[in-house]
Every structure is written in structure tokens, then in C-alpha cells.
Amino acid sequence: MSMRTKVLGLVDVMMRVPPVLVIDEILKIGMGLPTRFYPETNPPQSPVAEDVGFLADADTPGAAADAFVALKAFFGLGDAAQSPVIPTASPLEQSIDNASKSAMKDGMLSTGFNMLMTELSHDETLSDVLSITTVKFMICLFGFLSAACIFMLWTRHLVMVYMFLTSLGLTFLSYWSNVSALALMERSPCILEDLISLNTTRLLDSGGVIMSLAPHVMAQWFMGMLFAYIHLGPRYELLQKSMPIIFTSPILVAMLPLPKHVVEHLPVIAGTTPIILTLVTMVYSSMEASRTVYNGYQYAMNFVTNFGLSALIENEWQRLNVPNVLRVFWTIRIIQGGYALAVADSNEPFQLFPAIEKLLVDGCETLTAVLGMTGVISMICHYIGRGFQWFLMTYDNDEEKSLGTVSAVLFYILALQTGLTSLSPEKRFVRLCRNLCLLMTALLHFLHNIVSPILMSLSAARNPSRKRHVRALTVCAFLIVTPVSLLYYLWLQRSISTWLLAVTAFSVEVIVKVLVSLATYTLFLLDARRQFFWEKLDDYLYYVRAFGNSVEFCFGILLFINGAWILIFESAHNATGGAIRAIMMCIHAYFNIWCEARAGWSVFMKRRSAVHKISSLPEATPAQLQAFDDVCAICYQEMYSAKITRCRHFFHGVCLRKWLYVQDRCPLCHEIMMYTEKAEENVPEPEPAEAEQAEHLYPRDDANNAGATGRLPERAIAADATEASTAASTSNAATESAAVISEAAAAAAEARSASVSASSSNASFITASNQPPTPSATSATSAAAAVATAAASNTTHIFRVTQEQQ
């Protein structure tokens, strides 16, 4: 990115900050609504309770008592003497109650709207409220919407708005400067007489009126030149050149001996010309502004139609550069507050930590301030993720890219849930620190999501670089020591509360996840150092991960119960936060409890079914494994124990169990691997010699594989066709052995195209002829069967057996 692009981007960000400042000031005064409409609902507490500490639960005893009282009242328990005292209603509540009683008395449907308004107008409290509050609220609402619209303008239109506002501001600034200059001239001797008489003593006096008027004259001249350059009205050449003179004219004309009432109106007369130009600009720009709004609406609708609402929001978010705007806004706000604290007149010495506390409290006073703090926290978390990524020597991790975004969303949701902006400054600082602790525990979870795949890749790839192993293990140690230290401090210094339970659950969960990752990493390293295939590795991994998932599931239920308690008994004073907490609890219950439970149960049932199916398969004997003399077709590892499928293929039991999670068909020939009780009738029995020869080619356990030669009904036609082709090849092979092998290869290709399995190929070879074959025919037939079987099973030992027989 070039320097010019960076500078223009910074200018665009700075131009969008003033509307956010205006919105923040409007929210700071509560949209013009009186603060008495929102009384403090929490009862006063003792100084001891308020002095527990920055993380203490100051409202825990009162909240618990109120919770039990509310619970008794909800179920109708207890007496009226123990019921809480109803607080005095606010003026707005009294007005609403009077209006409701009037509507209930005469009937809402029978009483006309005018009559209802008449009843409301007789209420003095409501009249006083409406006369003051409504006007303020409407003005604040108009300013809020105007600032929001200005913030969302394109850069070209935003520049035009700022040019218009600057020209209007220059007009009023010029009027104020002229009024100040005329007041100064009124208290001083006549400047014209001094000029005519060349009274250099008074003219050159450093404290004289000339020296006092010189800055005003230069400022008026400069403002006139600037107005002529930036105003959007008609640009006539004579008017443009005379604009500095028009701005300076009240001071120059006031030197003449004019009546006092004429001099007083000179600033108004001088400001008439720029005001007229500004009004003309407003008239000319009104149509363009409406056209711009309509075009923006059409653009948004077309974008939503073609790409969707989420794409529109993402596109506008990037165009407006919202995160950087919020960060710059919050930084300016904090600098402004720090400057006010630095220049404040106070007899006490400046203290750093109280000043930081004051700035943090003011930094989350409004929703826009919370958004700005969210942007800063997002940037901090982003660079924390980048730092850990650099330390782990990895440069392509999607989790790191979303670390800042997820942290920002989490912090803002916590702020809304806890009603951060509506709390008093003392409680706001306590709640902010609690939210930051929860965010830190969530950040530890994100860091674990970064280091866990690296651990798995290092152990699975058998990476010899010790530096990468040491760094990954160092991060894991950090992820264990940090939550343990935090929990030790919190449980040692603070009393138990719902917030402390949540922090504890998150911290213990991240510790368990790190331990599970380390156990998995250790098992893979041990497997890498073993010289033989470790069949129990899959079982150990399953047990370790099942333990970790079970702990996470239990803590998910605990957090749901904890959130339900907070929602029912501790969120009564914050309706917005309670609604957001209820939505988040529903999301948590569905994704973290229901979906996890369903997925875990599905995995358990699949594993149970696979284990049951594997146990029904016969185990290969050492003699069969020695005759097979090949690797497992799934994992390509040596087989020291194996299971024999229905189609007479050999696999590791653990490999076959993993395959059964996906499907029940053989990986090689796609036959059903499990044994079935259904066997076809009228299957010709093979001759003893042929059966013995087939058994020698592909050994199997007859005691556990009695139904292996049975064919499915839908494959009978294909098997008969294969038998006929094999019989033909056998008769031809009696005359020429090369032709026999070619015919056998053709028969094998035909068998593959007809989806004939290895078992049906062997059966057709065995039952090809009821007559004792000649030696040459027997040899040729054996070769044909070997070729067909090798083509079906993709094994190599049959070729060796065939060559020995030939």
C-alpha cells in the first residue's frame, strides 16, 4: 500500500470521527430525557460492602435476599408483611397510570382519540413533561439521525458536507469576531482622529486599540478568502474577490463617525452576503441530497437482492472503515478526558491509578464509547494473536484472523448483558474489570485453538525440529499456569458469586482442553517411536477425547444453570441486558449442549456398532497371516493381527472399525463385509481337490466363515455368466496356455465391469467343471483364477503363489 493511499485513508477516517462525537454527546445527555426517569433500583449498601475490592460482589447479599423474596412472591409463599415495599412512581409512570385509568374508565374503543387527549392534557405532570422533554427528545433524535446519515455518506459527498458546514461556521465566526472588535472600538478613542493627526504614540502602543484590532482584521481577511474558496454557492468573479473586504468591512466602517445604532448592525449587514450564498447552496443542494439518498437506497436494495443483507453489511463496514473510526474516536475521547484531568485545578497531587480508573469509567459511559473501547480491545487481542503466532512460527492460521473480531463481539455482548452504560461510575468500573476477566479466559480458549493444531501436526508429522516442539509446549504451559494463578487469587481474595463461578468454569475448561491436547500429543509421539503397529492407540485417543468432551459438556450445563440464575434473580433492573442474556442462553443451549450431546451420542453409537460388527468377524491365525504376507490396505502397516471379512480380505481390526464408521462395504471390492444368515440355495459344492487348492491360494477359517461362499440373489446372473466364460477359457487353455491367460484377463475385466466380487470369482473357478481336469488345463485354470483374484483384491501374494504353481 502506497503512502498516498494510507494518507487518504487516514483523512477519510478523520472525517468520519466528528459525526460519531456528535452521536456520543447526544447519548451522553440521554437523548434529552431526564435522568430521573431511570432511578437507581439497587438499594444502598454499607461502606463495607462497597469496599470489598474491585472484583468483589458488592450486591451479592442483597441480591440473594431479593431473589428468595421474589421467588416466594412468585409462588404465592410468605405473607404480605415480608413483601418488598413498592417504590414511589416517577412522573412519567404517574402520567401513564392516569391515562390508563382514564381509558379503562370510559373504554378505549368507546372514547374517541380527541377525548383521550383531552383527558391527558388535564394531567399537569404530563403537560410539564411533554412541554420540556418532547422538544429536547425530537431535537436530539434529529441530530442523531443527521449525524448517522453524514457518517454513512460516500467520501465525495462527505467532503461537500464539510465544505458547507465550514462555510456556515465561518459566517458565524466572522460575526462573533466583528462584534468583539466593535465592542473593543467602542471603549477606545476614535481611531480615525489618530490616523488623521498621525498620533504615533497611541497608534503604535502595544496595548492600544490598533494592536488589539490587528488580529481581528487579519482573521477576518483570512476567513473571507477561505469562504470564497470553499463555499458551494454561485461563484461570480467580482463577488469572489470582494469576499475578504465584505468580512472585514464592519471593522473598517466602524472607524468612521457613524451613529451607534448603525455601528451595532454592521456585523449583521456584513454577514448577510455569506448567509444568502449559504441559503442558495441549501436550495441547490436539496434536490441533489434527495437524489443521493434515493440512489443510495436503490444501491442497497440491488445489493441485497443480488448478494444478500450480510454481504451489504460487510461491504459497508469495510467501506466506512468502522473499526478504525471507532478507535480514533475513543482515543480522542480519552485524550480529551486526560487533558481535562491534567489541567483541572485541584489541591491534591496527581495520582496515576485513580486517573486511569476515571478514564476507563468515562470510556464506557455511552454505547458509542463502548463501541470505541471494543475496537481498541479488538486491536489489542489481534496483536496478541499475532505475537503468539510469531512465537509458534506459524503464518497461516484462520483462528488468528478471527481472534480480534470474536473478542470484540464477546466484549460488546458482555457490556450489553451487564448494562455497563447504565451503572453508576463505581459499579461500572467493577463490572468492566469483571468483563475483562471473562474476556481474558475466552482469549485463553482462542490461544488453545491456535496451538492445538500445531501440536497435532508436530506429533503426526514426526517433526525433528525441537525448537517448534519447545515453543508449542511453552505456550501450553502458559495456558495452564495463567488460569491456575487467576483462580488461586480470585478464590483466595473474593467471595463466591455467579460471576466467579463463570470465570472458574471457563478457566478449568481451558486447563482440561490443554491437558487433553498434551495427552493426545504424547500418545502420537509414543506411537511414532514404536516399531510395530499400535492397535490400542485409537482406543486411548477415544478415551482421552471422550473425557475432555464430557468435562466440557458438564461445564456447559453448569454455565447454563448459572446464566439462568442471573437472568431470573440478578437482571431484573436491566431489561435490555436480560433480553440479550436470554438470547445468548438459547444459543448456548442449542449449540453447546444439545448439538454437542447429539454429536457425542452419535459417535458413541457408531463406535459401539462398529465394535459389535468387528467382534463378529473371524480373527486371522498366524499361519494365515504368514501366507498372506502383505500390509493392511487401509493404513499400509504390517499386520501382526487381522480380521477376515466376508469377502476374504485382511485388515487391521482398528482400521476396519474406523472404516465401518463410514460404510459397511469392503474398501477393496465394495462387497458387504459382515456375515449374513441368508445363503443361496442350489449352490454347487466344489470338488474336494479344488476346494483344497482354493483354500491354499487364499486361506480362511472355515469354522467362522461357513457362509462365505453364499451369493446374493441379485448377483446370480452375473455369477452364471462368469462361470460360463471361465469354463470356455478352461477348454481353450487345454490347447494353448498363452491364450488361456489372455482369456482369463478378459474374464477378470468382465467380472469387474459386472461388479463381481473376489468370492464369486473364486467360487466360479471352483465350480467351473465337474470333470477332473487335465494337468495342463489345471495349471491354466489356476493361473486364470489367480489373475482374476489379483485384479479383484489388488493384492500381491497371489501372484507369487501362481508363479510357483506354474
Secondary structure, 3 states (H helix, E strand, C coil): CCHHHHHHHHHHHHHHHHHHHHHHHHHHCHHHCCHHHCCCCCCCCCHHHHCCCCCCCCCHHHHHHHHHHHHHHHCCCCCHHHCCCCCCCCHHHHHHHHHHHHHHHHCCCCCCHHHHHHHHHCCHHHHHHHHHHHHHHHHHHHHHHHHHHHHCCCHHHHHHHHHHHHHHHHHHHHHHHHHHHHHHHHCCCCHHHHHHCCCHHHHCCCCCHHHHHHHHHHHHHHHHHHHHHHCCCCCCHHHHHHHHHHHHHHHHHCCCCCCHHHHHCHHHHHHHHHHHHHHHHHHHHHHHHHHHHHHHHHHHHHHHHHHCHHHHHHHHHHHHCHHHHHHHHHHHHHHHHHHHHHHCCCCCCCCHHHHHHHHHHHCCCCHHHHHHHHHHHHHHHHHHHHHHHHHCCCCCCHHHHHHHHHHHHHHHHHHHHCCHHHCCHHHHHHHHHHHHHHHHHHHHHHHHHHHHHHHHHHHHCCCCCHHHHHHHHHHHHHHHHHHHHHHHHHHHHCCCCHHHHHHHHHHHHHHHHHHHHHHHHHHHHHHHHCCCCCCCHHHHHHHHHHHHHHHHHHHHHHHHHHHHHHHHHHCCCCHHHHHHHHHHHHHHHHHHHHHHHHHHHHHHHHHHHHHHHHHCCCECCHHHHHHHCCECCCCCCECCCCEECCCCCEECHHHHHHHHCCCCECCCCCCECCCCCCCCCCCCCCCHHHHHHHHHHCCCCCCCCCCCCCCCHHHHHHHHHHHHHHHHHHHHHCCCHHHHHHHHHHHHHHHHHCCCCHHHHHHHHHCCCCCCCCHHHHHHHHHHHHHHHHHHHCCCHHHHHHHHHC
